[in-house]
Amino acid sequence: MAAATTPVIPEKPHKTSPSGPVPFDFSEPPVIEGFNPLPRIKDETFKEKFIRKTKENPFVPIGCLGTAGALIYGLRAFHQGKTRQSQLLMRGRIFAQGFTVVAIIFGVFATAVKPKQ
């Protein structure tokens, strides 16, 4: 029987780094022409972000509280059997939800129009 031999593959010389610019340097963030990232001063906590956003557009939290209040009182009135009051409070909830949506849309447009600093 013939002995099995493994084929000999010639070794390729290792290439050194190219002399030209490297297309991607993974140790650095990518450079995007026309994009200047804003430096982060610090990370905000939930409370700090909530206060900042409330100062920017105070009508959204007011609308949310109005919606939640009308819903809670409307459900309570429905549970107590006061159908007329429950119906009025559910209509008030719809109004408060609409107010909140309009406040959000207004805030988005105001932010878009606001000049960049």
C-alpha positions as CSV (number, residue, x, y, z in Angstrom):
1,M,0.0,0.0,0.0
2,A,1.1,3.5,-0.7
3,A,1.6,5.8,2.2
4,A,-0.7,8.8,2.2
5,T,1.2,12.1,2.0
6,T,-0.2,15.5,2.7
7,P,0.2,18.0,-0.1
8,V,2.7,20.7,0.6
9,I,1.3,24.2,0.3
10,P,3.8,27.0,-0.1
11,E,3.7,29.6,2.6
12,K,2.7,33.0,1.6
13,P,4.7,35.9,3.0
14,H,2.8,38.1,5.5
15,K,1.9,41.5,4.2
16,T,2.9,44.5,6.2
17,S,0.6,47.5,6.5
18,P,0.0,49.3,3.3
19,S,2.0,52.5,2.7
20,G,-1.2,54.5,1.8
21,P,-4.0,55.7,4.0
22,V,-6.0,53.0,5.8
23,P,-9.6,53.2,4.9
24,F,-10.9,52.3,8.4
25,D,-9.1,52.9,11.7
26,F,-11.2,51.1,14.3
27,S,-9.5,52.9,17.1
28,E,-11.0,56.2,16.0
29,P,-14.6,57.2,15.3
30,P,-15.5,57.6,11.6
31,V,-15.1,61.0,10.0
32,I,-18.3,62.1,8.2
33,E,-18.0,65.1,6.1
34,G,-20.4,67.9,7.2
35,F,-21.2,66.3,10.5
36,N,-19.9,67.8,13.8
37,P,-21.0,65.9,16.8
38,L,-21.9,68.0,19.8
39,P,-19.8,67.2,22.9
40,R,-21.8,65.7,25.7
41,I,-21.4,67.7,28.8
42,K,-22.7,65.0,31.1
43,D,-25.3,62.3,31.2
44,E,-28.7,63.5,32.5
45,T,-30.7,61.6,35.1
46,F,-34.3,60.8,34.5
47,K,-35.4,63.6,36.9
48,E,-33.1,66.2,35.3
49,K,-34.3,65.3,31.8
50,F,-37.9,65.4,32.9
51,I,-37.5,68.9,34.4
52,R,-35.7,70.2,31.3
53,K,-38.3,68.8,28.9
54,T,-41.1,70.2,31.1
55,K,-39.6,73.6,31.0
56,E,-39.3,73.4,27.2
57,N,-42.9,72.4,26.7
58,P,-45.0,72.6,29.9
59,F,-48.3,71.9,28.1
60,V,-47.5,68.2,27.5
61,P,-47.3,67.2,31.2
62,I,-50.4,69.3,31.9
63,G,-52.3,67.5,29.2
64,C,-51.1,64.1,30.5
65,L,-52.2,64.9,34.0
66,G,-55.6,66.1,32.7
67,T,-56.0,62.9,30.7
68,A,-55.1,60.7,33.6
69,G,-57.3,62.7,36.0
70,A,-60.4,62.6,33.7
71,L,-59.9,58.9,33.1
72,I,-59.6,58.0,36.8
73,Y,-62.6,60.1,37.8
74,G,-64.6,58.9,34.9
75,L,-63.9,55.2,35.8
76,R,-64.8,56.0,39.4
77,A,-68.1,57.6,38.4
78,F,-68.8,54.6,36.2
79,H,-68.2,52.2,39.0
80,Q,-70.5,54.2,41.3
81,G,-73.3,54.1,38.7
82,K,-73.2,57.8,37.7
83,T,-73.5,57.2,34.0
84,R,-74.1,60.9,33.1
85,Q,-71.0,62.1,35.0
86,S,-69.0,59.2,33.7
87,Q,-69.9,60.1,30.1
88,L,-69.0,63.7,30.5
89,L,-65.6,62.8,32.1
90,M,-64.8,60.4,29.2
91,R,-65.5,63.2,26.8
92,G,-63.3,65.4,28.8
93,R,-60.6,62.7,28.6
94,I,-60.9,62.8,24.8
95,F,-60.5,66.6,24.9
96,A,-57.4,66.3,27.2
97,Q,-55.8,63.7,24.9
98,G,-56.4,66.0,21.9
99,F,-54.8,68.9,23.8
100,T,-51.8,66.7,24.6
101,V,-51.3,65.7,21.0
102,V,-51.6,69.3,19.8
103,A,-49.0,70.3,22.5
104,I,-46.6,67.6,21.3
105,I,-46.9,68.6,17.7
106,F,-46.5,72.3,18.6
107,G,-43.4,71.3,20.6
108,V,-41.9,69.4,17.7
109,F,-42.4,72.3,15.3
110,A,-41.1,74.8,17.8
111,T,-37.9,72.7,18.2
112,A,-37.5,72.4,14.4
113,V,-37.8,76.1,13.9
114,K,-35.6,77.0,16.8
115,P,-32.2,78.2,15.6
116,K,-29.2,75.9,16.2
117,Q,-26.8,77.0,18.8
